[in-house]
């Protein structure tokens, strides 16, 4: 005789409630941008594959500065220019060019900040609850060259040339499951992350005070 299957152990999974909204980010402190250049990535690969190095090259501050940026508009071939040509080209195009920064850095700031401050019990909970759309977000601001002394390799000091946005802002586009995390909760996470974690080099998470931000 056939028996009915019990439905008492079935788990009901509610439908997702997907919503999108925009988040206006405003910088509270200068933001230092330091993208990996193609040259730096090539050198790392050569070292890892044990290929012979071409030796230490002459430093080119203007080219290093240009390579620190995430270009959203066309990037000239600075490597083929002389130092004077590179400096002249930068002075001409920097004010009219567009630059970005990886959106994952902002999401990481929000999640890491929330976890460090005890707001999130687990990082994985938030990682699947919301996403920042797009690979890069446009940074509103004009970058300038920054010169610092850093330690590389086996404790060797070296002058580092990087890009700095003294004043900056951006707009993030967020997609989230409102059943898992509300818009208000996400906004609060970004405010916490902007204060305690930040983005870019020398941010609070890396013992600095650059790259902090708040939600406007």
N, C-alpha and C positions, 0 to 999 in steps of 0.2 A: 504493500500500500504506500502510495506517494505521500511524502510529508512536506509541509510548507517550510521554506527557509525562514529563519528568524531575521527580522530587519532591525532588531534592537541594537546590534553592534555596528550598524552602518554609521559612518562619519559624514556629517553634512559639511560641505565646503562652500562658504558663501562666495558669490560672484565678486570679482574685483571691481573696485570703484576707481577707475583711472581718471585722474584730473591733471591739468597742466596750469602753470602760472609762471609769471616772470618775477625775478628777484633782483632788485637794484642794490649792487654792492658799491660802497664808497670807501676809499682808502683812508685810514686814520694815520698811517705812517708811510714813508717812502717804501717802494717795492723794488727789490733788486731781482732782475731777470737774468738767468744764466743758462741758456739752452746749450745742449751738447752740439758742437760744430761737427761737420762731416769729417774734418781733419782729426779732431779728438777721437771720434768713433773709429776712424781708420787706424789710428795709432794704438788704441786699445786692442783692436782685432789683431794687428800685427804682433803685438806683445803676446797675446794669448795663443797665437798660432806659431810663435817662436820664429817669426820672420825677421830678417836683419833690419835694424832701424836706420833711417837716413841720417841720424844724428840730430843734435839740437839746432833748430832753425832760428833765424833772427826774429825777434819779437816785432810784431806789427800792431800797435795799440788800436788803430782805427779799424783794422780788419777783425781783430778779436772782439771789439765792441759790437760790430755789425753781426758777427756770428753768434753773439749772446742773445739775440732777439729772435722771436718767432714771427717771421714775416708773413702777413696775410696778403699783402700786395707784392708785386714783383720785386725780387731781390737781385740787385746787380751783381755781376761777377767781380767782387772786390779782390779776390785772390789774384786776378790777372792785372790789376791796377798797380801803379806805383803808390807809395804812401801819400804823396801830395794829391794824386788823383782820387784816392779813396776818401781822404778827408774832405776834399771839395765836393765830391758826390754825396757824401753823407750830409754835409751842411745844406745841400740843395733839396734832398729828397726826404730826410727825416721828418720835417714838419708836415709833409703831405702824404706820408705813407701810413699804412695801418699795421698794427702789431697785435698779437694775441698771446694767450697763455692757456695751457691745458686745463680743460674743465675738471679733470680728475683731481687736480690740486685743490680746488675749492671743496669738492665733495669730501676728500680726505681730511681737510681742515675741519669741516663740520663734524664728521664722524669721530676723528681722533680727539678733537676738543671735547665733544660730548662724553666720550668714554673716560678721558682723563679727569673730567670734572664730576664723574659719578652719575651723569644723567642717563647714559646708556649702560645697561648691564652687559650687553654683548654688541660688538661692532657689526656682526653679521646681521643682526636684526634690522639695522638701518640701511645696510648696503643694498638689500633687496627691496626696501620700501620706497626709495626714491632714486631718480637718476638726473644728472645734469646733461641736457641734450647737447650734442655736437662735440667734436674733438677739441676745438679751441673756442675761447670767448674773446671778443675784441676788447683790448684795453684802451680806454679813453685817456689819452695823455701823451706827452712828448718825452721820449727817453733821452737821457744825457749820459755821457761816459763817466763812470765812477772808477777811481783808482785806489786800490787797497793792497796791503801786504798780507799774503796768506802763506800757510805752511803746506808744502806738497811732498810727496814721496817720503823719504826717510828724515823728515823734519827740516827740509830745506826751505828757507823763506824765499818767496817770489812775489813780484808785483803782479796783481791780478786786475785786468781791465774788464769791467762788466757794465751792463745797461741798468740805469736806475730811473724809475718813474717817481718823481718827487710828489706829484699829485696825480691821482688816478681814480678811475671808476670803471665798472663794467656791469652788464646786465646778463644774468643767467636765466636760462629757461628750464624749469623743473617739471619733470613728469613723475607722479607719485600715485601710490595706491592709498586712497583716502581712508580705506578700512584698516590699514596698517599704521599709517602715520598722517596726521592732519597737516594742513598748510601751516597753522600756527606753530606746531611742534617743529616743523622743518625750519621755519624762520628763526625760532629760538636756537636751534642747533647751529645755524650759520652765524648767528650773533656770538654764541659762545666760542665757536671755532675761530671766528675772526679776531676775537680778543685774546684767546689763550694759545692759538696755534699759528694762524697767519699763513701766508704763501711766500714762495720765493726764498732766496738766500737770506741768512741771518734772521729768520723769523723766530718768534718766541719758542717754537718747538725745537729750534736749533740754537738755543741760548742767545738769541738776539731780540731786537724789538722792531724789526722791519716787517713790512707786509701785513700789518694788522688792518682790520676793516670792520665795518658795521653795515647793517641793513637799513637802507633809507626808507 
